[in-house]
């Protein structure tokens, strides 16, 4: 399925369920990626988190209901997912800067969040340095963290900070193999294709590549080994200050590169490689679209 079509179908699902339950798992299945990757992709394309977009769309539609219907405020609140009129009133005032009751009793100015529509755009403002590689199977050693997809953006930076403080990074440095994917790895795995609200985030280094010249690095105490199959990887250079350097790559990847590449996302983790002197790589597994 066409990538842009998938994204627009995910928006269709959101619109059809504003007055009901919206499942992040269903959204990600429609888009053909994990919950975490869809949230990340959405934030780069829309310049706002998925949760904020859904909340803003619901409050936009709630304002229309107040203007154009005689429904009770409590019924409108329940319709758009608020458990009480007080909770709805607080959210409504925070978004529109007026009380819901004022909409019917006064002439007020309201805010509108328009429905998103994805289109292919070719800006050509910044080039991307990348390569497509058929990479053999490989293994990494590291520490797995269970992370709720809804809080991943807040929790993952804390994982890195704690790893420097508790000596994990020092142990990596002392036993650092010179294998690719190179450097310290941040791997977003699990929760694939919308099957879970929880994902695995693995802090690791590459311990083995399926090559006759490669020696298997022994797994350090307290760490686990994770294996990944041979695959096609789009590897993007993301050099520069963090986090802006990687954020820029993701935004260009989802908005420009992927829609025009002839590839689609593969069901494998996204790997971020952190090396010395502000050098980074982003590894994204892809497969050729059928018929291309």
DOMAR-663384 format. One record per residue (C-alpha): residue in three letters; x, y, z. Coordinates in steps of 0.5 Angstrom, whole numbers, plus 500, padded with zeros to 3 digits. Layout:
N
ALAXYZ
...
//
This chain:
292
UNK500500500
UNK502507498
UNK505510505
UNK502517504
UNK495513503
UNK497509509
UNK498516513
UNK491519510
UNK487513512
UNK490513519
UNK487520520
UNK481518517
UNK480513523
UNK482518528
UNK476523525
UNK471517525
UNK473516532
UNK473523535
UNK467521539
UNK469515541
UNK475510543
UNK481512539
UNK486506539
UNK493507538
UNK494500536
UNK489501530
UNK492507528
UNK499504527
UNK496498524
UNK493502519
UNK500506518
UNK504499518
UNK509501523
UNK509500531
UNK506505536
UNK512508538
UNK515509531
UNK508512529
UNK508517534
UNK515519533
UNK513520525
UNK507524527
UNK510529531
UNK516530526
UNK511531520
UNK505535524
UNK510539529
UNK506536535
UNK505530539
UNK499525536
UNK496526543
UNK495533542
UNK493533535
UNK487528538
UNK485533544
UNK485539539
UNK481536534
UNK476533539
UNK476540543
UNK475543536
UNK469539534
UNK466540541
UNK466547540
UNK462546534
UNK457542538
UNK456547543
UNK455552537
UNK450548533
UNK446543538
UNK442543544
UNK446538547
UNK448538554
UNK455540556
UNK456534560
UNK453530554
UNK458533550
UNK464532555
UNK462525555
UNK462524548
UNK469527547
UNK472522552
UNK472527558
UNK470523565
UNK466529568
UNK464536566
UNK469539570
UNK475536566
UNK472538560
UNK471545562
UNK478545564
UNK481542558
UNK476547553
UNK478553557
UNK485551556
UNK485550549
UNK479556547
UNK481561553
UNK473561554
UNK468557558
UNK464552554
UNK458555557
UNK460562554
UNK460559547
UNK452559548
UNK451565552
UNK456570549
UNK460572542
UNK466569543
UNK473567539
UNK474560539
UNK480556536
UNK480551531
UNK485545529
UNK484543522
UNK484536520
UNK491534517
UNK492531510
UNK498528508
UNK501530501
UNK508528498
UNK512535498
UNK519535495
UNK522541498
UNK530540496
UNK532545501
UNK537540505
UNK540534502
UNK540527506
UNK547523506
UNK545516506
UNK546509503
UNK542502502
UNK546496505
UNK544489505
UNK547488512
UNK548481515
UNK545478521
UNK548481527
UNK547481535
UNK548486540
UNK549486547
UNK546491552
UNK540492557
UNK533492555
UNK528497558
UNK520496558
UNK517503556
UNK510505555
UNK509508548
UNK505513551
UNK511516555
UNK517514551
UNK519521549
UNK520523556
UNK523516559
UNK528514554
UNK532520555
UNK532518562
UNK535511561
UNK541514557
UNK542519563
UNK542513568
UNK546509564
UNK552514565
UNK551515572
UNK550507574
UNK557505570
UNK553502564
UNK556506559
UNK563505562
UNK563498562
UNK561499554
UNK567503553
UNK572498556
UNK569492552
UNK568496546
UNK568492539
UNK569496533
UNK563493529
UNK557496525
UNK552498527
UNK557502530
UNK558506537
UNK552506543
UNK546504540
UNK539506542
UNK534500539
UNK526501539
UNK524494539
UNK517490540
UNK510493540
UNK511492533
UNK505493528
UNK501496533
UNK500489537
UNK502492544
UNK502499548
UNK509497551
UNK515497547
UNK522495549
UNK528500548
UNK535497548
UNK541500550
UNK547496547
UNK553495543
UNK554490537
UNK557484539
UNK557480533
UNK556480525
UNK555474521
UNK561475517
UNK567470517
UNK572475520
UNK568477526
UNK569474533
UNK563474538
UNK564478543
UNK562475550
UNK556478553
UNK558482560
UNK554480566
UNK548483567
UNK546484560
UNK543480555
UNK544479547
UNK539480542
UNK539478535
UNK537481528
UNK536478521
UNK539480515
UNK536485512
UNK536492507
UNK537498511
UNK537505509
UNK543508513
UNK542516514
UNK548520517
UNK545525522
UNK551528525
UNK551535529
UNK548537536
UNK543532539
UNK537532539
UNK536536533
UNK541532528
UNK537526529
UNK530530529
UNK532533522
UNK533526519
UNK527523522
UNK523529519
UNK526529512
UNK525521512
UNK518521513
UNK516527509
UNK521527503
UNK525520503
UNK520515504
UNK514517500
UNK519518494
UNK524512495
UNK520506492
UNK521503499
UNK516501505
UNK518500512
UNK520493514
UNK518490521
UNK525491524
UNK527496530
UNK529503528
UNK537503531
UNK540510533
UNK548510533
UNK551515537
UNK559515536
UNK564520538
UNK565528536
UNK557529535
UNK557523529
UNK550519529
UNK547514524
UNK540512524
UNK538505521
UNK531504518
UNK530497515
UNK526497509
UNK523493503
UNK522494496
UNK515496495
UNK511490490
UNK512492483
UNK518497484
//
